[in-house]
Amino acid sequence: MSEEPEIRGTCQDMCPEQERAARHGERRLHRFEMVEGTEQDRHPLVDPSRCVKEYSRPAAGKDIIPPAELRPPQVLLCTVDYLVNRILPREDAHFSEVYNFLADRLRAVRQDMVVQRVKGHACICILEKAVRFHVYAAYRLCESSVQQFDPHLNSQQLENCLTWLLKEYQDDGQVVATGNRASMEALYLLYCLGSHDALQHGLTLSKSTRQSRVVQLALQVHLAQLRGDFVQLFRLARQLPYIHSCAVHRHLASVRSWALQVMSTAYSSKVCRFPLSHLQCLLGFDDEAETAEFCRQHGLNAVDSYVAFRKADFSFPEKIKPKLSQCLVDDKLHECTLPDIVNGKTDKLCSHETDFSSQPVTIDKQMDSDPNRLINVGKDGEDVQVEPLTGAMGTLSLAICSAEANPAICNNVNTSQETRQSRQEQNVTHSTSLVTTEGPGLESRSGRLSAACEGETSYDIPSGGATDGQRGPERPWSRP
């Protein structure tokens, strides 16, 4: 069976002349493609240097696209560079408008690549930029309405680009050592967080790729999610590069919900209350107000900088509206521009150095060695002994997973918890003794907690780190 003849485009413009004329006559030009100053005219003029071929669905029975309407690989690459460097950073339009324009034009670029069966360096460069663009857009527009941004369509386009790109990496072995494969493989692992297929793919990568720092970090995040170790997951997430943080961001709400479910069982009590400042630190929230609101969405009572965990009160909300994250994502961007993001200049790891030759040292061991750290604060700043977080989380993770098979597990856990609480109540005999008044003891302990969450070795730091509720600097795209 003979192969179909190879097709190579001959169009040297970003948009074929025939399409430019047709869209001009039908008034289907985007304002980004018009001659400046004629946007408000009844018949705006088309600028050939700014007009980009739009995506059109292939019609059934349509003849083969003529070479004059196809752009060769180098022209496609130049088109993508124009979109990224000239259109993406525009400030005279809402980002949702910029996104819709770029998403459509990038889809047209991939359509020309499919028809011409483009492979090699040009194909990989285009797909890498498209992947970063869709990952960034998914995060940037996560709070937008469906009319402005369709997350499902964006996710579909991103998954198509990732699947194609990973296949190109397998076909082109030279890219393994010299290209951005490690960064893209890590993006795939984090975007598909929790997928056993993605984890299996990551574990079967070549040794050189698998041992790269960013892939090792992504694998550890993936394993932490599969183990249900949300404390380790958020600690590792703080070390991810900016674009990888955007990829994992879409999973944070579900991880936090699961964490609250575990803690509602672990610390279910009528008298104990958990400090919001520490919960904010553990789950990567920006401030206590956001932490409290998230707890209330799950039926938990959060007032006066504390949350009361009760197993009977917890419930999953029907829908959680995603929110941008300052501490886990935005603070990593620094002074980088949008073209820098899509061109891969933010793919470097954060300043937190991690030795991936062994499992990173965590504060879980520090908590195990000092069981007086969490979670209750007694009157006048006195310490109340509470079981370390790690032990409770490990025990109750198994308890929740096995609840249906053996309901007695959770009952036994609750019984031991109530027994421990009774002993605590006997030691604290005044008023509602687990709520403390503001004082130096509480502030000092809060400062040490904040340091512990950041993985520092010293706990003697000034107070107010995680408890002052102040947000970081404005997001980069809102700076003047």
Steps between C-alpha positions, in 0.01 A plus 500: 500500500664823381548788743332831438729762346662741745349847497709810564348845529623794297325788679760737644252720688334436834166500318444394136401785270176330395385471863595860575287626213205278594500598866538868413197485274295311759612731785650212693825672589606512862601841625850367560526449121378842386703799394543717806257791500238327282351270765190719536447549125207340322744303284825472699811426301690176535868512593681215320784512753256446792239270349527136615325201348197399704390145580230348279346158538571269206185447299394148396604420148720808475787476255858492620613841623718659232864573592439874451273496808742307718785657692832310508654408838727805529211737425289320759775545758529871414122531530507350849783733601298798377195392697701444818724805485266758347140403577524321836644796697245753367355715778224671298276193523371268770704182520194290415484672159872444448460136602214432258697654213819305575321172568325516162815597307713238671241240413526607135878464523464143625251431221760597240754282682270198483432541129872529423603237758753739651754340729835582652625815669236739368216272605637455852564873550146589394340236720707600804386861468139390451513279812637780717244744362204274581637413844545867583157592363335227709639662812469865399133470402391250767276764663339611171147415395424231244406773250856636517691175537407136443729289724388173342588612147833636621572173679417305185738710291771467763466124521518473120819707495658302784418164344642609166810652662585194710468282191738731313751466785490123466550524123785754526762363737734799462259723689539290813839650584482847345137610512233577758371148535553478875297815558217380275496153655470662842215716372318187383544331838371803690213580267383137522559485877352184647497307172660157529566502124691828530705365791579181309608711203728706723660194657577350158685807369865472407742525790638838394153652481363330809792616715468866406413720797165622372379150407611365838307778673190434287519128577520573872196728477318227308591234755401728789157542343454128446605430861266769628787693661360848446752661739790380288314587179463866590855518629629370168263724303678803643818387323347456154585742219235754404351324197492166686321669788239616250458139387449359850276788608185343355532207745552703818133546586430125497816427702399759759150354520639155562739642761211661688313170494796321654554769763129511583530138604843530661413802714127451542419652836249720676766701682819497287556766240771518233681832431416637155849644468650152502233354274574783258865402507437128457261535205665793323227762536584868456343626824281397790186647343534272196572205730192568712276538195621168358426329832150649512431369149555154647261552791768570761470780754788747460495808724749703705807367314409137581312219330307233688539159337199275544451190294121538497518858370726432202346481153632542148363808320331454164754721329808691611582808299876500428705797613837640405780423744750763601733292716507179295502650149513877450793574729722279279454714190706795625572737208448251216269602214234293330727424201762377748246253640402355163860497374606288797703749705303422817557124486780515759456366850442741787776603735413221747774248429406135531726198498313245292747223564287417802160593636502867609518564873163617622368656817295187566798348679547820694136484607536136599799587719309787662136396562429827685493702178136469386205564508352651816598812689410516866415795718776763533700329231546171682578193289251217464643172374345374179586206280740595216340584167688235306384209714140615498497559128653163423261314727188681389587488131480122526192528718305704246605281209390191695185644658257320274680169529535523880305783667643404837833654399367855507308425820819382669685810386224725631496310829872550553464862397220557755706329771793729429269802502356396840848497649561843352176632648599380846826695479327817383226587749428867434237632252534381140867451568609412145442853372780732598508875533734694280840509662874463444484124550253450214684731264833333569354154440333622182832629374663164564215327316546721197869420491425128523266518202769664291740216587749721689724353765460778754170574665603815686377755248307823545127460542243594238620287207190300421267670742502856380273414207687731263522410135811529291555752221244548228492240225747573217233563238339768716817701548504841322 
